[in-house]
């Protein structure tokens, strides 16, 4: 089949690579996002998927609006049989989907209809789920609500962060995508309609979500630290007012005023239980083990983190 691949984020790269390496289908074009300013100098920079496609010398288009008439005309010129969408970042109208006889499918890193939205990996960690998964679905008018073509569970490790789980699910999803494309090619697709009554809609995360509330239970705070690694990060304030980012922590026993440092090795009391901080990052510094941090910062028993 002739496939047009739509994506922008790092999550999409394993899926595109899998199609290319599998070799049974032809990727006739890539649709990605325009270059955006990045870094302190605000230099226009390609998104991860576009940069990968350029290295593979694939035809690329980067429209500001995929549904604009000139974009639709350009897509029609590629004569796709199927469109594959992975972390693209734009709403895809029906006039685009209808260009391909097999229309469009999407790789979504959750067990739909649970976690419809833009941050399903983070929300699975926030809620302390033991498992997540990947769903291959039809692209529908309502976001993440299309029929399920394939779906498989994936375990969440106790030490997983949103970054490690992202990397695992991107590869797992690529494998599942190849199976779904085979089903389409051979006419063996079995579609399952999503039950909207079971849908869990999630909101987009914002930077402010990273602020730690020590009144919450230790397990809740640790889930947030895992979910917000690497973005937006989990932050608190030292007694000096300096911001401290926390990258990893483990649950331990301990009681005290929420936010209170209970020993000389960064055991911090919470609303219920305590957290041992393992890796932190002071403002303007690199990430470091807690022991290295304590060599330069006099934080000890009785101090209270904000």
N, C-alpha and C positions, 0 to 999 in steps of 0.2 A: 504494500500500500504506500501511497504518497502521503507523508505526514508533515504537517506544519506544527512546530513545537513552540509553545508560548510559555515564557518564564522569565524571571529576573533574579530571584534570590539564590543563595548557595544551595538551598534545599533542592532546586531543580536540576543541578548539574549531574548527580548520579543517574537520574531518570533519562536525561538526554544521552549521556554516555552509554547507558545500557542499550538504548535503541540503536545507536550507531554501531556498537560492538556486536550486537546480536546479528545484524546484517540482513535480516529478512525483509526489512522495510526501508524505504528511502526517505530521509529527512530532506524535504525540498526547500525548507525555509525556516528561519527563526524569527519570532516576534518577541521583542524585549523592550525594556524601558529606555528612554533617552538618557544620555550621559547627564549626571547631576554633579553640582559642585561638592567637593569633599576635601577634608583636611583643613588645616588652618589657613592655607592659601586659597582655599575654595576653587581648586582646579577641577574642571569638568572630568569626571571619571566614569568609566563604564561599570555597570552593575556586574556581579559575578557571572551570571549566565551569559551575558553578552561577551564578556572577556573570554570565557571558555569557547564560545562559538567562533569567535574570531581566530582563536588558535587552531581550530579545526577547519578554518576556511569555509564556513557555511554562509549561505546568503542570509542577510539579516536586515530587518526593518525595525525601526524604533519610533513608532508614532506616538504623539502625545495623546491621541484618542483613537483607539482601535476601531471605533465605529464610524469614524469620519469617512465620507465618500471615497476620498483618494486612498485611504487605508484599505477599504473593502475592495476597491478595484485592484490594488496591488496583491492582495491575498488571493483574489480570484485568478490572477495570472499564474499563481503557483499550482492551481488545480489540485487542491488537497483531497484525499479520500477520507482523512481523519485529522482532527486537531487534538493535540495533547497539551493540557494546561497544568503547570506546576508552579505555584507561588509566583504568579504573573503580576498581580497587583492592580488590574483594571477590570471593570465590569465588561463582560463580553456580550454584546447584544445578539439577538436572534439572527439578524441579517448577516452576521459574521459566521455564526455556528452553522447556518443553513448552506454555506458555501461547500461544505464537505458532505458527501453522501452518508458517511457514518457519523457526522456531526462532531461533537467534542466530548472528551473525557478529562477528568481531573483527578490528581493524586492528592488526597487529604490525609494528614497525619493524625487521625483520631478514629475512634469507632463510631462513626456517624449512626444515628443523629446526635450523638453526644459531642459537644464542643464544636458547634458550628461557629465559625468566625476566624479571626486572623491570628490567634495565638493559642492553638489547641495544645501544643506541647507544654507551654508554661502552665496552662490551667490544669492539666493532668497532674503536674507536680504540685501546684498550689493546693490541690484538693487531696493530696496524699494517695492518689490512685496506685494500686499495685500493678495494673496492666493498662496499656493503651493499645494502639494498633494503627493500621493504615486502611483507608477505604478508597477504592477506585470507583468514581461515580460519573454519571452523565452530568455535563454542565447544564444547569437549568436556570430559569429566570430568577428564582429565589436562591440566594447564596447557600451553597453546600447542601441543597435540598434535593438534588437529582437522585434518580434510581441508583442503587448500589450494584455494580458489576462484579466486584470482588472485594472481600474484606477479611483481614486476618489480625489476630491479636499479637501483641508483643509485650514481654515483661519489662517492667520498670525496675532497674536496680536501685538498691538503697542509697548508693552514692551517685546516682545519675544527677546531672544538672540539665538545664534546658539545652546547653551546648552539646553535651555527650549524647543525650537522647535524640536531639536533632540529627546528629551525624549517623546514629544507628538507624533511625527511621527513614532517612533519606536513601540509604542503601537498601533497606528492607522494602521500601515503597517502590524502588526501581525494579526489584525482582518481581513484585506483584504486578507492576505495570506491564511487564513483558508478557505475563500470563494473560492479562486482560486483553492486550492487543492481539494475542494469539486467538483468544475466544472470538474477537470481532472478525478477524481474518477468516476463521473457519466456520463462522456462523453458529457458534455454540454458546453464545452469551446467555446467561441466566440472570435476569434483572430482578432485583428485590426493591419494592417501593419502601421508602423511609416512612416510619410512623412519626408524624409530626407531634403526636402527643408525648413522645419520649424525647423530643428535641431539647438540647441544652444550648442556649444561645450565650455566647461569651463576648465580652467587650474587648476593645483594643487596650493594651497596656499603655500607661503613660509613665514618665520619669518619676512622678511623685509616688507611684506605687512602691518604689524602692525604700521609702523611709520606714525604719523598723519601729514597731510599737512594742516595747518590752512588756506591756500589760498582757499581751497575748501569750498563750501557752508556748512552751519551748518547741514542741513538735510543729506547731503552726509557723513559728518564726523560721525554723530550719527548712521547712518546705518552701517558704518564700525565698530564702537564701539560695536554695537549689534552683527554683524557678526563675529567679532574676539574674542568674549567672549565665551569660555575661551581661545582659541588658535587662533592666536599667541599673542593675547592681543593687545591693542592699546596704543602706547607710544608716549610721547613727552619729552622735556627736560626743567627743571627749569632753571632760569637764572644762577644758580650755576653750571649748566652742569649735574646735577643729573637727572637720568631717572625717569619719573613719568608714571605709568601705569594708564589708565583711564578705569574703568569698566562700568560706566553708566553716562548718561547725558541727559538733556532735552533741547528742543528748547526754546529760548526766544528772545525777541527783544533786539537789541543792535548793535552799530556800533563802529568801531575802527580799528586800525592796526591789520591785521590777527595775532592771537596769543596773543594779548594784554589782560591783565586782567582788566576788566572794573569796578569791585567793590570789596568789602572785602569778598565776599562769592563765589568766583571762577566762575564768569560770564566771559566767554572768547569770544572775537570777532573772527569771521571767515571771509572768503571771502564774504559771504552773510549771515547776521544774526549773532546770537550768541548762545553759548552753556553754560548752567549751569551745571558744573561738580558736580555729586552727590556722586560717590564712586570712590576712587582713591587708589593707592598703591605705596608709595615711594620704592625705591630700598632697598631690604633687610628687608622690613617691611611687615606686613599683610595688607590685604584689609581693608579700613576704610572709614567711611562717610567723606565727605569733611570738615565738621565742626571739626572733630577730627584731620584731617590732618592740618588744619589751626592753631590748638592749638600749634603745634610743628614746623611749617614752616612759616616764615614771607613772605607770598605771598599776594600781594595786588594790588590795582589800579596802573596802569602804568608798572607793570612787564610784560614781554613778554615771552611767552612759545615758545620754539624752536620746 
